[in-house]
Amino acid sequence: MKRTCLYLIVCFLLFGCKDTTYRSSVPAYPVGMRINILAEYPHFQPTATGEYLVFEQPRYPTEAVGYAGLLIFIAMDAQYHAYDLACPRCLDREEGVEMDGMFAVCPLCGEMYDLSFGLAVPTKGIAREALKQYTANYNNGYLTITSN
């Protein structure tokens, strides 16, 4: 009985631990941007659901915009969300997703990513994963985008 219990405990410890770290197919590239929302983009407030900014290149030498560029979106939860412009199926750095209402659309494969709730999930079933998401923090008028 003790041996069976010990065996079960060891099995749970060995097989119960699972690596749940999300790994995107989009390559890991540096991401770092700080935007003075009040001064640079006064219309881009959390109440502006559906508004977005696209940065295909860094504005300053100290900034980094990820693999294919940054898409910053205000979802229906009135929060800022940041994504890489690269479609995780196509992985093209030159042809990033394009906005169409609350959807980001890949011009190469046609996949549509629903951004309305901030999840960027594929809707057509062509791609198997969501757009690569970055951390967006808003504090005292500044929006800071960093890699996860």
C-alpha positions in Angstrom: 0.0 0.0 0.0 2.8 2.4 0.9 4.6 1.5 -2.2 1.6 2.1 -4.4 1.0 5.5 -2.8 4.7 6.4 -3.2 4.5 5.3 -6.9 1.4 7.5 -7.5 2.9 10.5 -5.8 6.1 10.2 -7.9 4.0 9.8 -11.1 2.0 12.9 -10.3 5.1 14.9 -9.6 6.8 13.8 -12.8 3.9 14.0 -15.2 1.8 16.6 -13.5 4.2 19.4 -14.3 3.5 20.7 -17.8 5.2 23.6 -19.5 2.4 26.0 -20.3 4.6 28.8 -21.6 3.1 30.1 -24.8 5.6 30.0 -27.7 4.5 31.9 -30.8 5.7 30.9 -34.3 6.6 34.5 -34.8 10.3 34.8 -34.0 11.3 36.7 -30.8 12.6 40.1 -31.7 13.2 43.1 -29.3 10.2 45.2 -28.5 10.3 48.5 -26.6 8.4 51.6 -27.2 7.2 54.5 -24.9 4.5 56.8 -26.4 3.3 60.0 -24.8 -0.3 59.5 -25.7 -1.5 62.9 -24.5 1.1 64.9 -26.5 1.6 62.7 -29.6 -1.8 61.0 -30.2 -4.4 62.9 -28.1 -7.3 61.1 -30.1 -6.0 57.7 -29.0 -7.7 57.4 -25.6 -9.1 54.2 -24.1 -12.7 55.4 -24.8 -11.9 55.3 -28.6 -12.8 51.6 -29.1 -11.6 50.3 -32.4 -8.9 52.9 -32.9 -5.4 51.7 -33.7 -1.8 52.8 -34.4 0.7 51.0 -36.7 4.4 51.3 -36.4 6.3 49.5 -39.1 9.6 51.1 -38.2 11.0 52.5 -34.9 10.5 56.3 -34.5 13.7 56.7 -32.6 17.0 54.7 -32.5 16.3 53.5 -29.0 13.0 51.8 -30.0 12.3 48.3 -31.2 9.1 47.2 -33.0 9.3 43.4 -32.9 9.5 41.1 -35.9 7.3 42.9 -38.5 6.2 46.0 -36.7 3.6 46.9 -34.0 -0.1 47.2 -34.1 -1.6 48.9 -31.0 -5.4 48.5 -30.7 -8.0 49.7 -28.3 -10.4 46.8 -27.7 -14.0 46.8 -26.4 -12.6 46.4 -22.8 -11.2 50.0 -23.2 -7.7 48.6 -22.8 -4.6 49.0 -25.0 -3.4 45.8 -26.7 -0.2 45.4 -28.7 0.5 42.8 -31.4 3.2 42.0 -33.9 2.1 42.8 -37.5 3.3 39.4 -38.7 0.7 36.8 -39.5 1.8 33.7 -37.5 1.0 31.5 -40.5 2.8 33.4 -43.2 5.6 35.0 -41.1 6.2 37.7 -43.8 8.1 40.7 -42.5 7.1 42.9 -45.4 3.4 42.1 -45.7 2.0 42.6 -42.2 -1.7 42.4 -41.3 -3.9 45.3 -42.3 -6.8 46.6 -40.3 -10.5 46.2 -41.4 -12.8 47.4 -38.6 -12.2 45.2 -35.6 -10.2 42.7 -37.6 -6.6 42.4 -38.6 -6.4 40.7 -42.0 -3.4 39.0 -43.5 -3.1 40.1 -47.2 -1.2 36.9 -48.1 -3.4 34.1 -46.7 -6.6 36.0 -46.0 -6.9 35.0 -42.3 -8.9 37.4 -40.2 -7.9 38.0 -36.6 -10.7 39.3 -34.3 -9.3 42.1 -32.1 -12.6 43.2 -30.6 -12.0 41.6 -27.2 -8.2 41.9 -27.3 -7.4 38.3 -28.1 -6.5 38.5 -31.8 -7.8 35.0 -32.5 -8.1 33.7 -36.0 -11.6 33.5 -37.3 -11.4 31.6 -40.7 -9.4 28.6 -39.4 -6.5 29.2 -41.8 -4.1 30.0 -39.1 -3.7 27.9 -35.9 -2.6 30.6 -33.5 -3.4 34.2 -32.5 -1.3 37.2 -33.4 1.8 37.5 -31.2 0.8 39.8 -28.3 3.1 42.2 -26.4 2.6 43.8 -23.1 0.9 47.3 -23.2 0.9 49.4 -20.0 -0.7 52.8 -19.7 0.3 55.0 -16.9 0.2 58.8 -16.4 -0.4 59.5 -20.1 2.4 57.2 -21.3 1.8 53.9 -23.1 4.8 51.5 -22.8 5.0 48.5 -25.1 7.4 45.6 -24.1 7.9 42.0 -25.0 6.2 39.5 -22.6 
